[in-house]
Amino acid sequence: MRRYRTDYAGVWSGYCKTRESAMVAAVKHVVNDHYSSATIIDRETDEDIARIRISKDRKQAIVTVVTPFIRRPK
């Protein structure tokens, strides 16, 4: 199952297996495909993980994590 859902401002949703791949995909789409924002959601807990938004001058991608990323035990 792809645990992480990335919502691109209501346009469409993407799904990834890991947090890291969801972050990379979200930043790539926001920067390259001219989306204004993206939200990464953990589908198991239904909680927001991170938000990515682009600055008004489109020169910065701002990544805001809800809780700090820590290494999870295996």
Backbone hydrogen bonds, N-H to C=O, Kabsch-Sander energy under -0.5 kcal/mol:
donor,donor_aa,acceptor,acceptor_aa,energy
3,R,1,M,-0.9
4,Y,16,C,-2.5
5,R,41,I,-2.9
6,T,14,G,-3.3
7,D,5,R,-0.6
7,D,39,T,-2.9
8,Y,6,T,-0.6
8,Y,12,W,-2.5
9,A,7,D,-1.3
11,V,8,Y,-2.5
14,G,6,T,-2.7
16,C,4,Y,-2.7
22,A,18,T,-1.8
23,M,19,R,-2.4
24,V,20,E,-2.4
25,A,21,S,-2.4
26,A,22,A,-2.4
27,V,23,M,-2.5
28,K,24,V,-2.4
29,H,25,A,-2.5
30,V,26,A,-2.5
31,V,27,V,-2.5
32,N,28,K,-3.0
33,D,29,H,-1.7
35,Y,29,H,-0.9
38,A,52,I,-2.6
39,T,7,D,-2.2
40,I,50,A,-2.9
41,I,5,R,-3.3
41,I,39,T,-0.5
42,D,47,E,-2.7
43,R,3,R,-2.9
43,R,41,I,-0.6
46,D,42,D,-1.9
47,E,42,D,-0.7
49,I,40,I,-3.6
50,A,40,I,-1.2
51,R,64,T,-2.8
52,I,38,A,-3.0
53,R,62,I,-2.2
54,I,36,S,-2.0
55,S,60,Q,-2.7
58,R,55,S,-1.6
62,I,53,R,-3.2
62,I,60,Q,-0.6
63,V,61,A,-0.6
64,T,51,R,-3.0
64,T,62,I,-0.5
65,V,63,V,-0.5
66,V,49,I,-2.3
67,T,49,I,-0.6
